Amino acid sequence: MHQVDLSLTEITKVEGSAALDIRVRDGKIEECKFSIKEFKRFYTQAMAGKHYASLPQLLARICGTCSNAHLLCSIESCEKALGIQPSVQSQVLKDLTMSGLMIRDHALHLYLFALPDVYKRDSFLAFDENSAEEHQLLHDAFDIKAAGNYLATIVAGRSVHAINPTIGGFIKVPTADEVKEAVEKLKAIRPAVLRLIKVFEKCDFSLITQAMPVALVGQPFNFLRGAIKGFGDQAIPEEDYPKHLDHVVLPYSQASAYKFEGKLFIVGSLARLNLSQDTLHKNTKKDAKNALKLFPSQNIFHNNLAQAIEILHCLDSSIDTLEQTKFVKEPLIKPTKKSGVGMGVIEAPRGTLYHKVEIGEDGKVIKGKIVVPTGQNQISIETDLRARLTELLPQELDADALRFEMEKLIRAYDPCMSCAAHFLQVNWL
């Protein structure tokens, strides 16, 4: 381990393509570079000249996993630019759309990407059907994902690339029968989610990150409204968020990186629970109380546990909302302005997502900007990989074991390289 050259060109069980290059000489780390390999996709350039009405569906195509997060963030930016105040029902439907996304997306990451690390399996499909515990987890995974998909489908029209949410409202609302079935499905998977929380509560993976948490914090716990918070009591309005982000060019990566007021920071489920666990649904706090004692936490692997707890919150809050709301078809709210600048800030599954749009008098987009969670986490991922490598060097691991430990840490962040690579302007050094 005094002389190591390791290049991971294909990192498994993550969204998109990334690479890691390690060079150790005489026991000292000379190079530890985490890079996002996917090339520029020119989404911000593609925004220019498009009519604003087509923008949300265009930007939803940034990602096939968290497309509904990009959709809602783009809608928010356009609505603010055009002076549209969403109705109360639209806000409720947006919350339900996000809950469906979180349930499905977190389940995808936790079961298919993270659990194989916990159970030392090559993949989720390699779980042992003869083991009662692993057999149960296999069925839990598909049940939870199905329930999240169903919730998103009845509310948003599709679980991916939704068609019901649009600028000014929703073109369709769920029927009473659909609501009833959704409640039944959500209640049915609650025991499975509690089992998932237990798995990650007991998991002993550990790496203490030095990054501070940053998230959109609201009351009650939600993913669409609030103020940006980090360490300390300062609450930053959504529209001021980009003023606190420092753009950093990593010449070996195809994505922009960021610091927050010059500091190392993380976004995502761990950050959200560190900053606002007290605002979770009361039933979530009751049944996940032992797991919540671990927060606030600087252990980056607790991001997995935080995601599991967020699934439970989304179940509990959605059940209440569905049981207490009678949905009626509403006309779309018309713009009060022809032009303007709007900014949308939401909490996507992987962290804080920012969209900005400038709309001209002719209704066409003049320019826009997008900042995604994985770009914001990129420096922290690399810093934590270096810290983990420092811990591992004295252990004299072979190349396969070292590769596994590096990948396991990257997966804990749940990065999405496809999202991160679309807006980059690289200044090659």
Backbone torsions as a table, in degrees:
resi	resn	phi	psi	omega
1	MET	NA	-2.4	175.2
2	HIS	-75.6	-23.9	178.9
3	GLN	-127.9	107.5	-177.0
4	VAL	-133.0	131.3	167.8
5	ASP	-127.7	114.9	-178.0
6	LEU	-135.4	126.3	179.0
7	SER	-126.4	113.5	178.0
8	LEU	-98.4	100.1	-179.0
9	THR	-89.4	-18.6	177.0
10	GLU	-131.0	104.7	179.0
11	ILE	-95.0	122.0	-171.7
12	THR	-83.9	158.7	174.5
13	LYS	54.9	47.0	169.8
14	VAL	-135.8	164.6	177.7
15	GLU	-84.1	111.1	176.7
16	GLY	92.3	-167.1	-172.8
17	SER	-113.5	131.6	177.0
18	ALA	-142.3	168.2	-179.8
19	ALA	-143.5	158.1	177.0
20	LEU	-138.0	127.7	178.0
21	ASP	-117.4	124.8	-177.9
22	ILE	-122.6	136.1	175.8
23	ARG	-138.9	120.6	179.1
24	VAL	-122.1	130.2	176.9
25	ARG	-132.8	129.1	-179.3
26	ASP	53.5	39.3	176.6
27	GLY	76.3	5.1	-179.1
28	LYS	-114.4	139.7	-179.2
29	ILE	-79.5	112.6	177.4
30	GLU	-91.9	-27.8	-177.5
31	GLU	-150.1	132.3	172.8
32	CYS	-149.0	92.7	-171.4
33	LYS	-117.7	118.2	174.4
34	PHE	-97.3	123.5	-175.6
35	SER	-129.2	143.3	173.9
36	ILE	-94.9	119.3	-167.2
37	LYS	-91.9	-19.8	-174.3
38	GLU	-65.9	135.7	-173.0
39	PHE	-77.2	165.9	-179.8
40	LYS	-54.6	141.4	-178.4
41	ARG	-117.3	-1.6	167.0
42	PHE	62.4	31.9	179.1
43	TYR	-66.0	-40.5	-179.6
44	THR	-67.0	-34.1	175.3
45	GLN	-69.3	-36.1	-178.8
46	ALA	-69.3	-22.4	178.8
47	MET	-64.6	-39.8	-173.9
48	ALA	-61.1	131.0	178.1
49	GLY	90.2	-12.9	178.3
50	LYS	-80.2	147.5	172.2
51	HIS	-69.9	141.7	-174.1
52	TYR	-58.2	-28.9	-176.7
53	ALA	-64.0	-26.2	-178.6
54	SER	-91.7	-7.9	-170.8
55	LEU	-65.7	-49.2	-177.1
56	PRO	-56.6	-42.6	179.9
57	GLN	-68.6	-34.2	175.5
58	LEU	-62.2	-48.8	-174.6
59	LEU	-74.8	-20.1	174.1
60	ALA	-62.5	-23.6	-178.1
61	ARG	-78.9	-1.0	174.5
62	ILE	-56.8	-37.4	-175.2
63	CYS	-141.7	136.5	176.5
64	GLY	-87.0	-3.9	-179.4
65	THR	-101.2	-53.4	-178.6
66	CYS	-110.7	39.4	-177.5
67	SER	-57.7	-36.5	-176.8
68	ASN	-69.0	-23.9	174.7
69	ALA	-68.9	-46.4	177.0
70	HIS	-63.1	-38.5	179.1
71	LEU	-59.3	-51.5	-176.9
72	LEU	-68.8	-34.8	179.5
73	CYS	-68.4	-39.5	177.2
74	SER	-66.3	-42.1	176.7
75	ILE	-58.2	-44.7	179.9
76	GLU	-60.7	-44.7	-179.3
77	SER	-63.5	-41.0	179.2
78	CYS	-68.3	-41.6	179.7
79	GLU	-62.5	-40.1	178.3
80	LYS	-68.3	-37.4	179.0
81	ALA	-65.4	-32.2	-174.1
82	LEU	-101.6	6.0	177.5
83	GLY	70.4	33.3	179.2
84	ILE	-97.1	125.3	174.5
85	GLN	-102.8	110.2	-177.1
86	PRO	-59.8	149.3	176.3
87	SER	-70.3	165.2	177.7
88	VAL	-60.2	-42.8	-179.9
89	GLN	-63.9	-38.6	178.0
90	SER	-61.6	-40.5	177.8
91	GLN	-62.7	-41.2	178.3
92	VAL	-62.9	-44.1	-179.7
93	LEU	-66.7	-35.3	175.4
94	LYS	-64.6	-41.9	177.8
95	ASP	-60.3	-42.9	179.7
96	LEU	-66.6	-37.8	176.3
97	THR	-60.3	-43.5	178.6
98	MET	-66.3	-38.3	178.6
99	SER	-63.1	-43.7	176.9
100	GLY	-60.0	-41.3	177.5
101	LEU	-63.2	-46.8	-177.6
102	MET	-62.9	-43.3	-179.7
103	ILE	-60.2	-50.0	-176.9
104	ARG	-68.2	-46.3	-174.1
105	ASP	-71.6	-44.0	176.9
106	HIS	-62.7	-39.6	179.3
107	ALA	-63.9	-41.0	176.7
108	LEU	-56.4	-49.4	-178.1
109	HIS	-66.5	-48.1	-172.7
110	LEU	-68.5	-44.6	-176.9
111	TYR	-79.5	-47.4	-172.7
112	LEU	-85.4	-29.0	-175.8
113	PHE	-104.9	-44.5	-172.2
114	ALA	-90.1	-41.1	-176.3
115	LEU	-61.1	-35.9	175.7
116	PRO	-57.7	-31.7	175.8
117	ASP	-65.8	-42.3	-178.2
118	VAL	-65.4	-40.9	-175.6
119	TYR	-98.1	8.0	176.6
120	LYS	55.7	49.0	176.5
121	ARG	-115.6	151.6	177.5
122	ASP	-67.3	-34.5	179.3
123	SER	-154.0	168.0	179.7
124	PHE	-63.7	-34.2	-179.4
125	LEU	-74.0	-6.3	175.9
126	ALA	-90.4	3.6	177.4
127	PHE	-61.3	150.3	-174.1
128	ASP	-85.2	111.3	178.6
129	GLU	-64.5	-19.9	179.6
130	ASN	-84.0	-9.9	173.8
131	SER	-89.6	123.8	-177.5
132	ALA	-59.3	-40.7	-178.3
133	GLU	-67.0	-48.3	-177.8
134	GLU	-69.6	-35.3	176.2
135	HIS	-61.1	-43.5	179.7
136	GLN	-63.6	-41.4	-179.4
137	LEU	-64.5	-37.2	176.9
138	LEU	-58.2	-47.3	-179.0
139	HIS	-71.8	-36.4	177.6
140	ASP	-58.4	-42.4	-176.6
141	ALA	-57.7	-49.1	-176.6
142	PHE	-72.2	-31.9	177.8
143	ASP	-67.7	-43.7	-179.0
144	ILE	-67.0	-45.6	178.9
145	LYS	-61.6	-39.1	-179.9
146	ALA	-64.6	-40.5	179.6
147	ALA	-66.5	-42.4	177.0
148	GLY	-63.1	-41.4	177.5
149	ASN	-62.2	-41.4	-178.0
150	TYR	-65.7	-44.2	179.0
151	LEU	-58.8	-47.6	179.8
152	ALA	-63.3	-36.4	-176.8
153	THR	-68.3	-44.7	-177.8
154	ILE	-71.3	-27.9	-178.3
155	VAL	-89.9	-49.1	-171.4
156	ALA	-102.2	-6.6	178.7
157	GLY	96.4	-33.4	176.2
158	ARG	-149.0	154.6	175.6
159	SER	-77.9	-25.3	176.4
160	VAL	-129.0	141.0	-178.1
161	HIS	52.4	59.8	-176.0
162	ALA	-60.7	150.7	-177.0
163	ILE	-114.3	-14.7	-177.9
164	ASN	-81.1	-41.1	179.8
165	PRO	-70.6	133.9	178.6
166	THR	-149.7	172.6	-179.9
167	ILE	-63.9	119.9	179.6
168	GLY	99.0	-2.9	177.5
169	GLY	148.4	-153.6	-179.8
170	PHE	-121.0	138.2	-177.8
171	ILE	-82.1	-11.2	178.6
172	LYS	-153.4	150.1	177.7
173	VAL	-123.1	157.1	-178.8
174	PRO	-68.2	148.6	177.0
175	THR	-82.0	167.0	179.3
176	ALA	-61.6	-39.8	179.3
177	ASP	-66.1	-40.1	178.4
178	GLU	-64.6	-41.1	178.4
179	VAL	-62.0	-44.6	179.8
180	LYS	-60.2	-45.0	-179.7
181	GLU	-66.5	-38.0	178.8
182	ALA	-62.6	-43.5	178.6
183	VAL	-60.1	-43.9	179.8
184	GLU	-61.9	-42.9	-179.7
185	LYS	-66.1	-41.5	-178.6
186	LEU	-67.1	-41.0	178.2
187	LYS	-66.2	-35.9	-176.9
188	ALA	-66.2	-32.0	-176.5
189	ILE	-90.5	-2.2	-176.4
190	ARG	-58.9	-43.5	176.5
191	PRO	-59.2	-36.1	179.1
192	ALA	-65.3	-39.7	179.0
193	VAL	-66.3	-38.9	177.0
194	LEU	-63.6	-36.4	175.7
195	ARG	-64.4	-40.5	179.6
196	LEU	-63.3	-42.4	177.5
197	ILE	-59.2	-42.6	-179.9
198	LYS	-60.6	-40.9	-179.6
199	VAL	-58.6	-48.8	-176.1
200	PHE	-80.8	-21.0	173.2
201	GLU	-66.7	-36.6	-179.1
202	LYS	-84.7	-15.9	-176.9
203	CYS	-63.1	133.2	-174.3
204	ASP	-101.6	14.4	175.6
205	PHE	-61.7	141.1	-177.7
206	SER	-151.7	134.2	167.5
207	LEU	-153.5	115.3	-177.3
208	ILE	-82.4	116.0	179.2
209	THR	-88.1	149.2	176.9
210	GLN	-94.7	1.1	-177.2
211	ALA	-78.3	143.6	178.5
212	MET	-89.2	148.5	179.8
213	PRO	-80.4	141.3	174.8
214	VAL	-135.1	134.0	-178.2
215	ALA	-160.7	161.2	170.3
216	LEU	-80.7	118.1	-173.7
217	VAL	-115.4	126.0	179.3
218	GLY	-129.4	172.9	179.3
219	GLN	-132.4	113.1	1.0
220	PRO	-75.3	-179.9	-179.6
221	PHE	-54.8	122.7	176.9
222	ASN	-154.5	176.7	-174.1
223	PHE	-113.8	3.6	-171.3
224	LEU	-123.5	-19.1	-173.6
225	ARG	-137.6	150.0	176.5
226	GLY	142.4	-153.9	178.2
227	ALA	-130.9	153.7	179.1
228	ILE	-76.7	130.5	177.7
229	LYS	-132.6	150.8	172.6
230	GLY	-133.5	-149.1	173.5
231	PHE	-66.9	143.2	-179.1
232	GLY	95.4	-179.0	-174.1
233	ASP	-96.2	-3.2	-176.3
234	GLN	-65.7	129.2	175.1
235	ALA	-111.2	121.0	-176.0
236	ILE	-101.8	124.5	175.8
237	PRO	-57.6	148.5	-177.9
238	GLU	-51.6	-44.6	-174.7
239	GLU	-68.0	-15.3	179.4
240	ASP	-95.4	-1.2	-176.0
241	TYR	-53.8	-47.8	-177.6
242	PRO	-63.8	-21.5	178.8
243	LYS	-66.5	-20.5	-176.9
244	HIS	-99.7	-3.1	179.5
245	LEU	-94.9	129.5	177.2
246	ASP	-104.2	117.0	-179.4
247	HIS	-73.4	132.9	-179.8
248	VAL	-126.7	126.5	177.7
249	VAL	-89.9	122.8	170.7
250	LEU	-103.6	105.7	-169.7
251	PRO	-63.6	-16.0	-179.1
252	TYR	-98.3	2.9	-177.0
253	SER	-120.4	148.8	-179.6
254	GLN	-92.5	25.9	178.4
255	ALA	-144.0	145.9	175.2
256	SER	-68.5	145.6	176.3
257	ALA	-116.1	165.9	-174.7
258	TYR	-144.4	153.2	162.6
259	LYS	-121.2	160.8	-179.1
260	PHE	-108.9	108.4	-175.4
261	GLU	52.9	39.9	177.8
262	GLY	79.9	2.7	-175.2
263	LYS	-110.3	155.0	173.9
264	LEU	-70.1	132.4	-178.6
265	PHE	-146.2	162.4	176.2
266	ILE	-128.3	149.3	171.5
267	VAL	-124.1	160.0	179.8
268	GLY	128.6	-167.5	-175.2
269	SER	-61.9	-41.3	179.5
270	LEU	-60.7	-45.0	178.3
271	ALA	-61.8	-43.2	-178.2
272	ARG	-62.6	-44.8	-179.1
273	LEU	-71.5	-33.8	176.2
274	ASN	-60.7	-34.7	-173.0
275	LEU	-96.6	-21.4	-172.1
276	SER	-147.5	32.4	-179.8
277	GLN	-64.2	-25.4	-178.9
278	ASP	-67.7	-16.3	-177.3
279	THR	-98.1	4.2	177.5
280	LEU	-62.8	161.4	177.9
281	HIS	-56.7	143.0	-175.0
282	LYS	-59.7	-36.7	179.3
283	ASN	-69.9	-34.1	176.0
284	THR	-64.9	-46.0	-179.8
285	LYS	-63.7	-33.4	-179.5
286	LYS	-70.6	-49.6	-172.6
287	ASP	-86.0	-14.9	177.3
288	ALA	-112.8	24.1	-172.8
289	LYS	-61.6	-37.2	-179.7
290	ASN	-68.0	-42.5	178.2
291	ALA	-65.4	-37.2	-177.8
292	LEU	-69.2	-17.2	176.4
293	LYS	-66.0	-18.4	-179.8
294	LEU	-79.6	-7.3	-178.9
295	PHE	-110.5	146.9	1.3
296	PRO	-68.5	148.6	-175.7
297	SER	-137.3	145.6	173.5
298	GLN	-104.2	3.3	177.8
299	ASN	-79.0	111.7	-173.7
300	ILE	-63.2	-25.0	177.8
301	PHE	-69.2	-16.6	175.0
302	HIS	-72.5	-4.4	170.9
303	ASN	-61.4	-35.4	176.5
304	ASN	-64.1	-45.1	178.6
305	LEU	-64.1	-40.9	179.3
306	ALA	-61.5	-39.5	177.4
307	GLN	-62.8	-41.6	179.7
308	ALA	-62.7	-40.7	178.3
309	ILE	-66.6	-37.4	177.9
310	GLU	-64.7	-34.6	175.2
311	ILE	-59.0	-45.4	-179.8
312	LEU	-62.0	-43.6	177.7
313	HIS	-60.2	-43.2	-179.7
314	CYS	-63.5	-37.5	174.7
315	LEU	-61.1	-53.6	-173.3
316	ASP	-64.4	-43.6	-179.5
317	SER	-69.7	-37.4	-179.8
318	SER	-68.7	-39.5	177.7
319	ILE	-58.8	-47.4	178.8
320	ASP	-60.7	-46.1	-177.9
321	THR	-62.7	-46.1	-178.6
322	LEU	-64.7	-38.3	-178.5
323	GLU	-74.1	-23.4	-173.6
324	GLN	-103.9	-1.7	-173.5
325	THR	-119.4	135.4	171.0
326	LYS	-107.4	115.0	-174.8
327	PHE	-87.8	135.3	178.6
328	VAL	-129.3	147.8	179.0
329	LYS	-67.8	130.1	179.8
330	GLU	-119.3	147.5	172.6
331	PRO	-70.1	149.3	177.5
332	LEU	-67.3	139.2	179.2
333	ILE	-77.2	130.2	-176.9
334	LYS	-84.8	152.5	177.9
335	PRO	-62.3	147.9	173.6
336	THR	-100.9	-6.5	177.8
337	LYS	-135.4	152.8	176.8
338	LYS	-86.9	-26.5	-175.3
339	SER	-143.2	165.5	177.5
340	GLY	159.6	177.7	177.3
341	VAL	-115.9	130.0	-179.6
342	GLY	-132.2	146.6	179.4
343	MET	-126.8	131.6	175.2
344	GLY	-113.6	132.4	176.1
345	VAL	-131.2	121.5	177.6
346	ILE	-136.2	170.3	173.2
347	GLU	-100.3	102.5	172.6
348	ALA	-74.7	169.0	179.9
349	PRO	-50.6	-38.6	-175.9
350	ARG	-94.2	2.4	176.2
351	GLY	135.2	-166.0	-171.9
352	THR	-69.3	128.3	-178.1
353	LEU	-118.9	136.2	-175.3
354	TYR	-128.5	126.7	174.2
355	HIS	-123.2	137.2	174.1
356	LYS	-129.7	138.7	179.3
357	VAL	-139.3	141.8	173.3
358	GLU	-117.7	120.1	-175.7
359	ILE	-110.3	132.6	-179.7
360	GLY	-87.6	175.0	-178.2
361	GLU	-60.2	-26.9	-180.0
362	ASP	-85.4	5.0	179.0
363	GLY	83.1	2.5	-179.4
364	LYS	-97.9	149.7	-178.1
365	VAL	-73.9	128.5	176.7
366	ILE	-84.0	-47.8	176.8
367	LYS	-164.3	168.2	179.4
368	GLY	-155.1	171.6	179.4
369	LYS	-147.8	145.4	179.4
370	ILE	-136.9	131.5	174.2
371	VAL	-123.6	122.7	-172.7
372	VAL	-107.6	160.2	-175.9
373	PRO	-59.0	-44.7	-174.7
374	THR	-64.1	-35.1	175.0
375	GLY	-61.9	-38.0	179.3
376	GLN	-70.9	-29.4	-179.9
377	ASN	-87.7	-8.3	-168.9
378	GLN	-58.2	-45.0	-178.7
379	ILE	-68.6	-38.3	178.1
380	SER	-65.0	-39.5	176.7
381	ILE	-58.7	-49.1	-178.7
382	GLU	-63.9	-41.7	179.3
383	THR	-63.0	-42.6	179.9
384	ASP	-69.8	-33.9	175.4
385	LEU	-62.5	-41.0	177.3
386	ARG	-64.1	-41.3	178.9
387	ALA	-64.4	-41.6	179.6
388	ARG	-67.2	-39.9	177.6
389	LEU	-61.5	-39.7	177.0
390	THR	-59.8	-40.0	177.7
391	GLU	-67.2	-35.9	-172.7
392	LEU	-83.0	-25.9	-175.0
393	LEU	-53.1	-43.7	180.0
394	PRO	-67.7	-12.8	-175.0
395	GLN	-84.7	-5.5	176.9
396	GLU	53.5	48.1	179.6
397	LEU	-74.5	153.6	172.6
398	ASP	-79.6	173.7	-173.0
399	ALA	-62.2	-39.6	-178.6
400	ASP	-66.3	-41.9	179.7
401	ALA	-66.2	-40.2	178.5
402	LEU	-65.2	-42.7	178.8
403	ARG	-60.3	-44.1	-179.8
404	PHE	-60.9	-44.2	-178.7
405	GLU	-64.4	-37.5	178.4
406	MET	-67.6	-45.6	180.0
407	GLU	-63.9	-39.9	-179.0
408	LYS	-59.3	-40.7	179.0
409	LEU	-68.3	-43.6	178.3
410	ILE	-59.8	-42.8	-178.8
411	ARG	-63.7	-30.0	179.9
412	ALA	-60.9	-30.7	177.8
413	TYR	-75.6	-16.2	-177.0
414	ASP	52.9	55.2	-177.0
415	PRO	-74.1	153.7	174.5
416	CYS	-124.9	96.9	-176.3
417	MET	-69.6	-28.8	179.4
418	SER	-61.9	-40.4	177.0
419	CYS	-67.3	-40.0	-169.7
420	ALA	-72.7	-22.6	-169.4
421	ALA	-95.5	3.0	-167.9
422	HIS	-87.3	-16.0	-170.3
423	PHE	-119.6	10.8	-167.3
424	LEU	-74.0	139.6	162.5
425	GLN	-115.6	111.0	-174.3
426	VAL	-91.6	130.6	170.6
427	ASN	-105.3	92.7	-176.7
428	TRP	-69.0	131.0	-177.7
429	LEU	-95.9	NA	NA
